[in-house]
Amino acid sequence: NPRLFYSAYKMTPAPAPARIPGNVVIIGGGVVGEHIGRVLSTYNIPFTIIEIDHYRVSELKKLSYPVVFGDAAHRNVLEAAGVEQARLLIMAAPCSTSLSPVIQEVRSLRASLPIVARVEDAEDFAAAIKLEVREVVQPKLEASLELIRQSLLVLGLNRQKIEDLLDSLRSKNYSP
């Protein structure tokens, strides 16, 4: 009995993408999720994207990306994407309000699944750590660090000293 999801083209049931053991499940098919999919494709790593926006689903399908339409906080959507057989879950969407419900549902299906999550602020970072997310990325912090790196390189500072500084700043900002 295959899991079903709703096609973005017609709101009628359609078969979910084929489940591939060891795939990566990406939650969020926006710019970030699409870029991740592109890189995974380059390395022939199978993936499935979960996306809640109809327009994004249709755009991802044009790229021939396997996509499940729906809310990742719902068990049937996670099952349709193959979370139970996945090797990794990446939360690429900004997820302040959905972080906890999604991770709790994922953990109920597969407690040991490694999760890499995008979070927007310190509060979300703390929540992700409590939920035992393996790796947490703060895009605004990472953008500021890259701007610092590029600026200091242009100003002629030593590359190793810059990397040491950035490591120190990351350590301070990513400590629970």
Buried (B, 14 or more C-beta within 10 A) or exposed (E): EEBBBBBBEEEEEBEBBEBBEEBBBBBBBBEBBBEBBEEBBEEEBBBBBBBBBBEBBBBBBEEEBBBBBBBBBBEBBBBBBBBBBBBBBBBBBBBEEBBBBBBEBBBEEBEEBBBBBBBBEEEBBEBBBEBEBEEBBBEEBBEEBEEBBEEBEEEEEEEEEBEEBBEEBBEEBBEE
